[in-house]
Amino acid sequence: MGKSDFLSPKAIANRIKSKGLQKLRWYCQMCQKQCRDENGFKCHCMSESHQRQLLLASENPQQFVDYFSEEFRNDFLELLRRRFGTKRVHNNIVYNEYISHREHIHMNATQWETLTDFTKWLGREGLCKVDETPKGWYIQYINRDPETICRQQQQEKKKQDLDDEEKTAKFIEQQVRRDLERKKMEMPIYTELNRENKVEKVTFSFKKRASTSVAASSKTSVLGQNALKMVEGAVKRKEAAHSSGQPKEKKRKSALDEIMELEEEKKRTSRRDYWLQPKITVKIITKKLGEKYHKKKAIVKEVIDKYTAVVKVIDSGDKLKLDQTHLETVIPAPGKKVMVLNGGYRGNEGILESINEKRFSVTITIDSGPLRGRRVEDIQYEDVSKLA
């Protein structure tokens, strides 16, 4: 077996060594080449490719340092977010796991000299929460992902809605319990008629009966006077209502009816922080996509997670996935069909009647659903959009 054979023991040993981590002092970050010994590193430094890289770096050394620093920071934070999440962990544990990857960016090629300097920099920039303990520096990743923040806000809103529902259910339960207790107190209690002493004779007293009759008559007279006063007051109220032209007094509503009306009013007046709906026409206002799509109109084909929409550009037919902050509503000419996107009439379709440019609002007539025919005024521009 020859010396340069692929299956020779030396060739196999060299391949095994090259797979693992080797000494940092024999690594060239500019060329991203790892040498196995001092002689190999010396030969690499004398090579023509290494000399060319040094000439490029000498022209603008700060650019290369910034590039390596940014790559090191991004890879370190990505490992921290994916591996540990928002847990509090020792910085050396994360760094040891990071350098276990053979193709990692070495810290001696960045703007930070030590891991402690890098940890303090993360704290100053607000990327992580850092604190020093007798055991060393600990870091905690701060998740500022917009999707995560939106998900947390939705969970808080759901929790708040559940709390409101529980309060309403408890209030109704208390009302029902009080009503049952009141009915139990008003119900008469019947007892069996028993004679305690059978020898004693039963006597009747007419005087007591007369007194009770007098008391009853006095009570009836008082009640009669009160009844007359109540009748006179009712007649006066009725005459006053007829004279003023007011409608008749409505029946008193129960506690359950009042609660239901309050809930309906709450739903009617509630607003949401998302407004996207399918089949509406919107305008692209972001400049990040270039002048090709800026101020172009598109049709919403699909809504994803309430805040993101898949739109189709009307002119070119291209499909884009955009956030609602990159879009705005479109107000058509009077007589066109529109959809209400927010507020109490959210989801209803209507006909645009007029536009108030001073108040930035419109007036529509709803033509679908149970509210068909209702005229709604003073709807803001951002709460209504043209139907495709």
MIZANU-666207 format. One record per residue (C-alpha): residue number from 0; x, y, z; chain. Coordinates in nm, 2 decimals, decimal comma. Layout:
! residues N
+-----+--------+--------+--------+--------+
: num :      X :      Y :      Z : cadena :
+-----+--------+--------+--------+--------+
: NUM :      X :      Y :      Z :      A :
...
+-----+--------+--------+--------+--------+
***
This chain:
! residues 388
+-----+--------+--------+--------+--------+
: num :      X :      Y :      Z : cadena :
+-----+--------+--------+--------+--------+
:   0 :   0,00 :   0,00 :   0,00 :      A :
:   1 :   0,15 :   0,33 :  -0,11 :      A :
:   2 :   0,21 :   0,63 :   0,10 :      A :
:   3 :  -0,04 :   0,85 :  -0,09 :      A :
:   4 :  -0,31 :   0,59 :  -0,10 :      A :
:   5 :  -0,66 :   0,71 :   0,00 :      A :
:   6 :  -0,70 :   0,41 :   0,24 :      A :
:   7 :  -0,37 :   0,43 :   0,41 :      A :
:   8 :  -0,37 :   0,48 :   0,79 :      A :
:   9 :  -0,21 :   0,82 :   0,77 :      A :
:  10 :  -0,46 :   0,95 :   0,51 :      A :
:  11 :  -0,75 :   0,82 :   0,73 :      A :
:  12 :  -0,60 :   0,98 :   1,04 :      A :
:  13 :  -0,55 :   1,31 :   0,86 :      A :
:  14 :  -0,92 :   1,31 :   0,75 :      A :
:  15 :  -1,03 :   1,23 :   1,11 :      A :
:  16 :  -0,83 :   1,51 :   1,25 :      A :
:  17 :  -0,96 :   1,76 :   0,99 :      A :
:  18 :  -1,32 :   1,69 :   1,09 :      A :
:  19 :  -1,28 :   1,81 :   1,45 :      A :
:  20 :  -1,17 :   2,14 :   1,60 :      A :
:  21 :  -0,80 :   2,23 :   1,59 :      A :
:  22 :  -0,58 :   2,50 :   1,74 :      A :
:  23 :  -0,69 :   2,85 :   1,69 :      A :
:  24 :  -0,33 :   2,99 :   1,64 :      A :
:  25 :  -0,31 :   2,79 :   1,32 :      A :
:  26 :  -0,63 :   2,93 :   1,17 :      A :
:  27 :  -0,64 :   3,21 :   0,91 :      A :
:  28 :  -0,97 :   3,40 :   0,93 :      A :
:  29 :  -0,91 :   3,60 :   0,61 :      A :
:  30 :  -0,87 :   3,29 :   0,40 :      A :
:  31 :  -1,09 :   3,08 :   0,63 :      A :
:  32 :  -0,84 :   2,80 :   0,63 :      A :
:  33 :  -0,74 :   2,58 :   0,92 :      A :
:  34 :  -0,39 :   2,43 :   0,93 :      A :
:  35 :  -0,30 :   2,12 :   1,13 :      A :
:  36 :   0,05 :   2,23 :   1,25 :      A :
:  37 :   0,29 :   2,52 :   1,26 :      A :
:  38 :   0,47 :   2,43 :   0,94 :      A :
:  39 :   0,14 :   2,42 :   0,75 :      A :
:  40 :   0,04 :   2,75 :   0,88 :      A :
:  41 :   0,38 :   2,90 :   0,79 :      A :
:  42 :   0,35 :   2,77 :   0,44 :      A :
:  43 :   0,00 :   2,91 :   0,41 :      A :
:  44 :   0,12 :   3,26 :   0,52 :      A :
:  45 :   0,38 :   3,25 :   0,24 :      A :
:  46 :   0,14 :   3,14 :  -0,02 :      A :
:  47 :   0,02 :   3,38 :  -0,30 :      A :
:  48 :  -0,35 :   3,35 :  -0,22 :      A :
:  49 :  -0,29 :   3,46 :   0,14 :      A :
:  50 :  -0,08 :   3,76 :   0,03 :      A :
:  51 :  -0,36 :   3,87 :  -0,21 :      A :
:  52 :  -0,61 :   3,86 :   0,08 :      A :
:  53 :  -0,38 :   4,07 :   0,30 :      A :
:  54 :  -0,35 :   4,33 :   0,02 :      A :
:  55 :  -0,73 :   4,35 :   0,00 :      A :
:  56 :  -0,77 :   4,38 :   0,38 :      A :
:  57 :  -0,50 :   4,65 :   0,40 :      A :
:  58 :  -0,71 :   4,88 :   0,17 :      A :
:  59 :  -1,01 :   4,89 :   0,41 :      A :
:  60 :  -0,94 :   4,69 :   0,73 :      A :
:  61 :  -1,24 :   4,83 :   0,91 :      A :
:  62 :  -1,48 :   4,69 :   0,65 :      A :
:  63 :  -1,36 :   4,34 :   0,71 :      A :
:  64 :  -1,37 :   4,38 :   1,09 :      A :
:  65 :  -1,73 :   4,51 :   1,07 :      A :
:  66 :  -1,83 :   4,22 :   0,84 :      A :
:  67 :  -1,68 :   3,95 :   1,08 :      A :
:  68 :  -1,83 :   4,13 :   1,38 :      A :
:  69 :  -2,18 :   4,13 :   1,22 :      A :
:  70 :  -2,15 :   3,77 :   1,12 :      A :
:  71 :  -2,04 :   3,67 :   1,47 :      A :
:  72 :  -2,32 :   3,86 :   1,64 :      A :
:  73 :  -2,59 :   3,73 :   1,41 :      A :
:  74 :  -2,48 :   3,36 :   1,45 :      A :
:  75 :  -2,44 :   3,40 :   1,83 :      A :
:  76 :  -2,78 :   3,55 :   1,87 :      A :
:  77 :  -2,95 :   3,30 :   1,64 :      A :
:  78 :  -2,80 :   3,01 :   1,84 :      A :
:  79 :  -2,91 :   3,18 :   2,17 :      A :
:  80 :  -3,27 :   3,23 :   2,04 :      A :
:  81 :  -3,30 :   2,89 :   1,88 :      A :
:  82 :  -3,13 :   2,68 :   2,15 :      A :
:  83 :  -3,22 :   2,86 :   2,47 :      A :
:  84 :  -3,51 :   3,09 :   2,38 :      A :
:  85 :  -3,57 :   3,35 :   2,65 :      A :
:  86 :  -3,41 :   3,15 :   2,93 :      A :
:  87 :  -3,14 :   3,29 :   3,15 :      A :
:  88 :  -2,81 :   3,11 :   3,07 :      A :
:  89 :  -2,43 :   3,15 :   3,13 :      A :
:  90 :  -2,26 :   3,32 :   2,84 :      A :
:  91 :  -1,97 :   3,07 :   2,84 :      A :
:  92 :  -2,22 :   2,78 :   2,78 :      A :
:  93 :  -2,36 :   2,95 :   2,47 :      A :
:  94 :  -2,01 :   3,04 :   2,34 :      A :
:  95 :  -1,87 :   2,69 :   2,39 :      A :
:  96 :  -2,17 :   2,56 :   2,19 :      A :
:  97 :  -2,11 :   2,82 :   1,92 :      A :
:  98 :  -1,74 :   2,74 :   1,87 :      A :
:  99 :  -1,81 :   2,37 :   1,85 :      A :
: 100 :  -1,91 :   2,44 :   1,49 :      A :
: 101 :  -1,60 :   2,41 :   1,27 :      A :
: 102 :  -1,69 :   2,69 :   1,03 :      A :
: 103 :  -1,76 :   2,95 :   1,30 :      A :
: 104 :  -1,63 :   3,31 :   1,30 :      A :
: 105 :  -1,35 :   3,35 :   1,55 :      A :
: 106 :  -1,37 :   3,63 :   1,81 :      A :
: 107 :  -1,02 :   3,75 :   1,75 :      A :
: 108 :  -1,13 :   3,87 :   1,40 :      A :
: 109 :  -1,41 :   4,09 :   1,55 :      A :
: 110 :  -1,42 :   4,42 :   1,73 :      A :
: 111 :  -1,45 :   4,25 :   2,07 :      A :
: 112 :  -1,14 :   4,12 :   2,24 :      A :
: 113 :  -1,31 :   3,90 :   2,51 :      A :
: 114 :  -1,64 :   3,73 :   2,56 :      A :
: 115 :  -1,71 :   3,97 :   2,86 :      A :
: 116 :  -1,68 :   4,27 :   2,63 :      A :
: 117 :  -1,92 :   4,11 :   2,39 :      A :
: 118 :  -2,17 :   4,03 :   2,67 :      A :
: 119 :  -2,16 :   4,39 :   2,80 :      A :
: 120 :  -2,21 :   4,52 :   2,44 :      A :
: 121 :  -2,52 :   4,30 :   2,41 :      A :
: 122 :  -2,66 :   4,46 :   2,72 :      A :
: 123 :  -2,58 :   4,82 :   2,61 :      A :
: 124 :  -2,75 :   4,76 :   2,28 :      A :
: 125 :  -3,06 :   4,61 :   2,44 :      A :
: 126 :  -3,03 :   4,28 :   2,25 :      A :
: 127 :  -3,01 :   4,08 :   2,57 :      A :
: 128 :  -3,06 :   4,12 :   2,95 :      A :
: 129 :  -2,72 :   4,07 :   3,11 :      A :
: 130 :  -2,63 :   4,05 :   3,48 :      A :
: 131 :  -2,30 :   3,97 :   3,66 :      A :
: 132 :  -2,29 :   3,71 :   3,94 :      A :
: 133 :  -2,00 :   3,55 :   4,13 :      A :
: 134 :  -2,02 :   3,26 :   3,88 :      A :
: 135 :  -1,98 :   3,49 :   3,58 :      A :
: 136 :  -2,20 :   3,68 :   3,33 :      A :
: 137 :  -2,55 :   3,55 :   3,25 :      A :
: 138 :  -2,75 :   3,66 :   2,94 :      A :
: 139 :  -3,12 :   3,64 :   2,85 :      A :
: 140 :  -3,24 :   3,68 :   2,49 :      A :
: 141 :  -3,51 :   3,95 :   2,43 :      A :
: 142 :  -3,75 :   3,84 :   2,16 :      A :
: 143 :  -3,86 :   4,14 :   1,95 :      A :
: 144 :  -4,01 :   3,93 :   1,67 :      A :
: 145 :  -4,33 :   4,12 :   1,54 :      A :
: 146 :  -4,52 :   3,79 :   1,50 :      A :
: 147 :  -4,44 :   3,69 :   1,85 :      A :
: 148 :  -4,54 :   4,02 :   1,99 :      A :
: 149 :  -4,87 :   4,01 :   1,79 :      A :
: 150 :  -4,93 :   3,65 :   1,92 :      A :
: 151 :  -4,87 :   3,77 :   2,28 :      A :
: 152 :  -5,11 :   4,06 :   2,24 :      A :
: 153 :  -5,38 :   3,83 :   2,09 :      A :
: 154 :  -5,34 :   3,60 :   2,39 :      A :
: 155 :  -5,37 :   3,89 :   2,63 :      A :
: 156 :  -5,69 :   4,01 :   2,45 :      A :
: 157 :  -5,84 :   3,66 :   2,46 :      A :
: 158 :  -5,76 :   3,64 :   2,84 :      A :
: 159 :  -5,92 :   3,98 :   2,89 :      A :
: 160 :  -6,23 :   3,88 :   2,70 :      A :
: 161 :  -6,26 :   3,56 :   2,90 :      A :
: 162 :  -6,23 :   3,76 :   3,22 :      A :
: 163 :  -6,51 :   3,99 :   3,11 :      A :
: 164 :  -6,73 :   3,68 :   3,02 :      A :
: 165 :  -6,66 :   3,53 :   3,36 :      A :
: 166 :  -6,76 :   3,86 :   3,54 :      A :
: 167 :  -7,08 :   3,87 :   3,34 :      A :
: 168 :  -7,16 :   3,50 :   3,42 :      A :
: 169 :  -7,09 :   3,56 :   3,79 :      A :
: 170 :  -7,32 :   3,87 :   3,79 :      A :
: 171 :  -7,60 :   3,68 :   3,62 :      A :
: 172 :  -7,55 :   3,39 :   3,87 :      A :
: 173 :  -7,58 :   3,63 :   4,16 :      A :
: 174 :  -7,90 :   3,79 :   4,02 :      A :
: 175 :  -8,06 :   3,44 :   3,98 :      A :
: 176 :  -7,95 :   3,34 :   4,33 :      A :
: 177 :  -8,10 :   3,66 :   4,48 :      A :
: 178 :  -8,43 :   3,60 :   4,29 :      A :
: 179 :  -8,46 :   3,25 :   4,42 :      A :
: 180 :  -8,39 :   3,36 :   4,77 :      A :
: 181 :  -8,65 :   3,63 :   4,75 :      A :
: 182 :  -8,91 :   3,38 :   4,62 :      A :
: 183 :  -8,83 :   3,14 :   4,90 :      A :
: 184 :  -8,88 :   3,42 :   5,16 :      A :
: 185 :  -9,22 :   3,52 :   5,00 :      A :
: 186 :  -9,36 :   3,16 :   5,00 :      A :
: 187 :  -9,59 :   3,09 :   5,30 :      A :
: 188 :  -9,50 :   2,81 :   5,54 :      A :
: 189 :  -9,79 :   2,58 :   5,62 :      A :
: 190 :  -9,79 :   2,39 :   5,95 :      A :
: 191 : -10,02 :   2,12 :   6,09 :      A :
: 192 : -10,30 :   2,23 :   6,34 :      A :
: 193 : -10,24 :   2,05 :   6,67 :      A :
: 194 : -10,39 :   2,10 :   7,01 :      A :
: 195 : -10,13 :   2,11 :   7,28 :      A :
: 196 : -10,38 :   2,06 :   7,57 :      A :
: 197 : -10,68 :   1,84 :   7,49 :      A :
: 198 : -10,85 :   1,91 :   7,83 :      A :
: 199 : -10,86 :   2,29 :   7,79 :      A :
: 200 : -11,17 :   2,42 :   7,62 :      A :
: 201 : -11,17 :   2,62 :   7,30 :      A :
: 202 : -11,30 :   2,98 :   7,35 :      A :
: 203 : -11,38 :   3,25 :   7,10 :      A :
: 204 : -11,35 :   3,62 :   7,17 :      A :
: 205 : -11,56 :   3,85 :   6,96 :      A :
: 206 : -11,39 :   4,16 :   7,09 :      A :
: 207 : -11,06 :   4,06 :   6,93 :      A :
: 208 : -11,24 :   4,00 :   6,61 :      A :
: 209 : -11,40 :   4,34 :   6,62 :      A :
: 210 : -11,06 :   4,50 :   6,69 :      A :
: 211 : -10,91 :   4,31 :   6,40 :      A :
: 212 : -11,19 :   4,43 :   6,18 :      A :
: 213 : -11,13 :   4,79 :   6,29 :      A :
: 214 : -10,76 :   4,75 :   6,22 :      A :
: 215 : -10,85 :   4,60 :   5,88 :      A :
: 216 : -11,09 :   4,88 :   5,80 :      A :
: 217 : -10,82 :   5,14 :   5,90 :      A :
: 218 : -10,57 :   4,96 :   5,68 :      A :
: 219 : -10,81 :   4,95 :   5,39 :      A :
: 220 : -10,88 :   5,32 :   5,43 :      A :
: 221 : -10,51 :   5,40 :   5,43 :      A :
: 222 : -10,46 :   5,18 :   5,13 :      A :
: 223 : -10,76 :   5,34 :   4,96 :      A :
: 224 : -10,61 :   5,68 :   5,01 :      A :
: 225 : -10,27 :   5,57 :   4,88 :      A :
: 226 : -10,44 :   5,40 :   4,58 :      A :
: 227 : -10,63 :   5,73 :   4,50 :      A :
: 228 : -10,30 :   5,92 :   4,52 :      A :
: 229 : -10,14 :   5,67 :   4,29 :      A :
: 230 : -10,42 :   5,69 :   4,04 :      A :
: 231 : -10,42 :   6,07 :   4,04 :      A :
: 232 : -10,04 :   6,07 :   3,98 :      A :
: 233 : -10,07 :   5,82 :   3,70 :      A :
: 234 : -10,34 :   6,04 :   3,53 :      A :
: 235 : -10,12 :   6,34 :   3,57 :      A :
: 236 :  -9,82 :   6,17 :   3,42 :      A :
: 237 : -10,04 :   6,04 :   3,13 :      A :
: 238 : -10,17 :   6,39 :   3,06 :      A :
: 239 :  -9,82 :   6,54 :   3,07 :      A :
: 240 :  -9,70 :   6,27 :   2,83 :      A :
: 241 :  -9,98 :   6,34 :   2,59 :      A :
: 242 :  -9,93 :   6,71 :   2,61 :      A :
: 243 :  -9,56 :   6,69 :   2,54 :      A :
: 244 :  -9,60 :   6,44 :   2,26 :      A :
: 245 :  -9,37 :   6,18 :   2,42 :      A :
: 246 :  -9,43 :   5,81 :   2,36 :      A :
: 247 :  -9,57 :   5,59 :   2,63 :      A :
: 248 :  -9,34 :   5,47 :   2,91 :      A :
: 249 :  -9,17 :   5,15 :   2,83 :      A :
: 250 :  -9,18 :   4,84 :   3,04 :      A :
: 251 :  -8,91 :   4,80 :   3,30 :      A :
: 252 :  -8,63 :   4,58 :   3,16 :      A :
: 253 :  -8,49 :   4,29 :   3,36 :      A :
: 254 :  -8,12 :   4,27 :   3,46 :      A :
: 255 :  -8,05 :   4,00 :   3,20 :      A :
: 256 :  -8,19 :   4,22 :   2,92 :      A :
: 257 :  -7,98 :   4,51 :   3,03 :      A :
: 258 :  -7,67 :   4,29 :   3,04 :      A :
: 259 :  -7,74 :   4,16 :   2,69 :      A :
: 260 :  -7,79 :   4,51 :   2,55 :      A :
: 261 :  -7,46 :   4,63 :   2,71 :      A :
: 262 :  -7,28 :   4,34 :   2,55 :      A :
: 263 :  -7,43 :   4,42 :   2,21 :      A :
: 264 :  -7,34 :   4,78 :   2,25 :      A :
: 265 :  -6,99 :   4,68 :   2,35 :      A :
: 266 :  -6,95 :   4,47 :   2,04 :      A :
: 267 :  -7,10 :   4,74 :   1,82 :      A :
: 268 :  -6,86 :   5,01 :   1,94 :      A :
: 269 :  -6,55 :   4,79 :   1,98 :      A :
: 270 :  -6,26 :   4,84 :   1,74 :      A :
: 271 :  -5,98 :   4,60 :   1,63 :      A :
: 272 :  -5,62 :   4,67 :   1,55 :      A :
: 273 :  -5,65 :   4,46 :   1,23 :      A :
: 274 :  -5,87 :   4,55 :   0,93 :      A :
: 275 :  -5,78 :   4,33 :   0,63 :      A :
: 276 :  -6,07 :   4,15 :   0,46 :      A :
: 277 :  -6,07 :   3,93 :   0,14 :      A :
: 278 :  -6,21 :   4,07 :  -0,19 :      A :
: 279 :  -6,13 :   4,44 :  -0,11 :      A :
: 280 :  -5,92 :   4,68 :  -0,31 :      A :
: 281 :  -5,61 :   4,83 :  -0,14 :      A :
: 282 :  -5,32 :   5,05 :  -0,23 :      A :
: 283 :  -4,95 :   4,96 :  -0,18 :      A :
: 284 :  -4,78 :   5,24 :   0,01 :      A :
: 285 :  -4,44 :   5,09 :   0,09 :      A :
: 286 :  -4,13 :   5,19 :  -0,11 :      A :
: 287 :  -3,92 :   4,89 :  -0,01 :      A :
: 288 :  -4,05 :   4,70 :  -0,31 :      A :
: 289 :  -3,94 :   4,97 :  -0,55 :      A :
: 290 :  -4,12 :   5,21 :  -0,78 :      A :
: 291 :  -4,28 :   4,92 :  -0,97 :      A :
: 292 :  -4,53 :   4,85 :  -0,69 :      A :
: 293 :  -4,54 :   5,19 :  -0,51 :      A :
: 294 :  -4,89 :   5,35 :  -0,52 :      A :
: 295 :  -5,03 :   5,05 :  -0,72 :      A :
: 296 :  -5,37 :   4,91 :  -0,65 :      A :
: 297 :  -5,42 :   4,55 :  -0,56 :      A :
: 298 :  -5,69 :   4,30 :  -0,46 :      A :
: 299 :  -5,67 :   4,11 :  -0,14 :      A :
: 300 :  -5,69 :   3,73 :  -0,22 :      A :
: 301 :  -5,62 :   3,58 :   0,12 :      A :
: 302 :  -5,57 :   3,71 :   0,48 :      A :
: 303 :  -5,31 :   3,53 :   0,70 :      A :
: 304 :  -5,30 :   3,57 :   1,08 :      A :
: 305 :  -5,53 :   3,88 :   1,06 :      A :
: 306 :  -5,23 :   4,12 :   0,99 :      A :
: 307 :  -5,08 :   3,98 :   0,67 :      A :
: 308 :  -5,25 :   3,95 :   0,33 :      A :
: 309 :  -5,17 :   3,79 :  -0,01 :      A :
: 310 :  -5,26 :   4,06 :  -0,27 :      A :
: 311 :  -5,27 :   4,05 :  -0,65 :      A :
: 312 :  -5,15 :   4,37 :  -0,83 :      A :
: 313 :  -5,42 :   4,48 :  -1,08 :      A :
: 314 :  -5,18 :   4,62 :  -1,34 :      A :
: 315 :  -4,92 :   4,34 :  -1,36 :      A :
: 316 :  -5,10 :   4,04 :  -1,20 :      A :
: 317 :  -4,81 :   3,98 :  -0,96 :      A :
: 318 :  -4,89 :   3,82 :  -0,62 :      A :
: 319 :  -4,73 :   3,97 :  -0,31 :      A :
: 320 :  -4,74 :   3,89 :   0,06 :      A :
: 321 :  -4,76 :   4,22 :   0,26 :      A :
: 322 :  -4,83 :   4,34 :   0,61 :      A :
: 323 :  -5,13 :   4,57 :   0,67 :      A :
: 324 :  -4,89 :   4,86 :   0,76 :      A :
: 325 :  -4,77 :   4,85 :   0,39 :      A :
: 326 :  -5,13 :   4,89 :   0,26 :      A :
: 327 :  -5,41 :   5,15 :   0,28 :      A :
: 328 :  -5,78 :   5,15 :   0,19 :      A :
: 329 :  -5,92 :   5,28 :  -0,14 :      A :
: 330 :  -6,22 :   5,51 :  -0,14 :      A :
: 331 :  -6,42 :   5,47 :  -0,47 :      A :
: 332 :  -6,66 :   5,72 :  -0,64 :      A :
: 333 :  -7,01 :   5,76 :  -0,49 :      A :
: 334 :  -7,25 :   5,48 :  -0,60 :      A :
: 335 :  -6,98 :   5,21 :  -0,58 :      A :
: 336 :  -6,99 :   4,91 :  -0,35 :      A :
: 337 :  -6,77 :   4,92 :  -0,04 :      A :
: 338 :  -6,70 :   4,71 :   0,27 :      A :
: 339 :  -6,68 :   4,83 :   0,63 :      A :
: 340 :  -6,35 :   4,71 :   0,78 :      A :
: 341 :  -6,37 :   4,83 :   1,14 :      A :
: 342 :  -6,61 :   4,95 :   1,41 :      A :
: 343 :  -6,96 :   4,83 :   1,49 :      A :
: 344 :  -7,06 :   4,76 :   1,13 :      A :
: 345 :  -6,75 :   4,56 :   1,05 :      A :
: 346 :  -6,79 :   4,30 :   0,77 :      A :
: 347 :  -7,11 :   4,47 :   0,62 :      A :
: 348 :  -7,12 :   4,57 :   0,25 :      A :
: 349 :  -7,28 :   4,89 :   0,14 :      A :
: 350 :  -7,32 :   5,16 :  -0,12 :      A :
: 351 :  -7,11 :   5,48 :  -0,10 :      A :
: 352 :  -7,35 :   5,77 :  -0,08 :      A :
: 353 :  -7,12 :   6,07 :  -0,02 :      A :
: 354 :  -6,77 :   6,18 :   0,08 :      A :
: 355 :  -6,69 :   6,44 :   0,34 :      A :
: 356 :  -6,34 :   6,57 :   0,26 :      A :
: 357 :  -6,32 :   6,80 :   0,56 :      A :
: 358 :  -6,39 :   6,53 :   0,81 :      A :
: 359 :  -6,21 :   6,26 :   0,61 :      A :
: 360 :  -6,52 :   6,04 :   0,64 :      A :
: 361 :  -6,79 :   5,89 :   0,42 :      A :
: 362 :  -7,16 :   5,81 :   0,43 :      A :
: 363 :  -7,28 :   5,46 :   0,32 :      A :
: 364 :  -7,61 :   5,27 :   0,30 :      A :
: 365 :  -7,58 :   4,91 :   0,41 :      A :
: 366 :  -7,73 :   4,67 :   0,15 :      A :
: 367 :  -7,66 :   4,32 :   0,30 :      A :
: 368 :  -7,74 :   4,14 :   0,62 :      A :
: 369 :  -8,01 :   4,22 :   0,88 :      A :
: 370 :  -7,91 :   4,59 :   0,88 :      A :
: 371 :  -8,00 :   4,63 :   0,51 :      A :
: 372 :  -8,12 :   4,98 :   0,43 :      A :
: 373 :  -7,96 :   5,15 :   0,73 :      A :
: 374 :  -7,78 :   5,47 :   0,65 :      A :
: 375 :  -7,45 :   5,51 :   0,84 :      A :
: 376 :  -7,27 :   5,85 :   0,85 :      A :
: 377 :  -6,92 :   5,97 :   0,95 :      A :
: 378 :  -6,72 :   5,65 :   0,88 :      A :
: 379 :  -6,35 :   5,73 :   0,86 :      A :
: 380 :  -6,15 :   5,66 :   0,55 :      A :
: 381 :  -5,94 :   5,39 :   0,71 :      A :
: 382 :  -6,25 :   5,20 :   0,81 :      A :
: 383 :  -6,40 :   5,14 :   0,46 :      A :
: 384 :  -6,26 :   5,02 :   0,13 :      A :
: 385 :  -6,37 :   4,95 :  -0,22 :      A :
: 386 :  -6,49 :   4,60 :  -0,31 :      A :
: 387 :  -6,32 :   4,42 :  -0,59 :      A :
+-----+--------+--------+--------+--------+
***
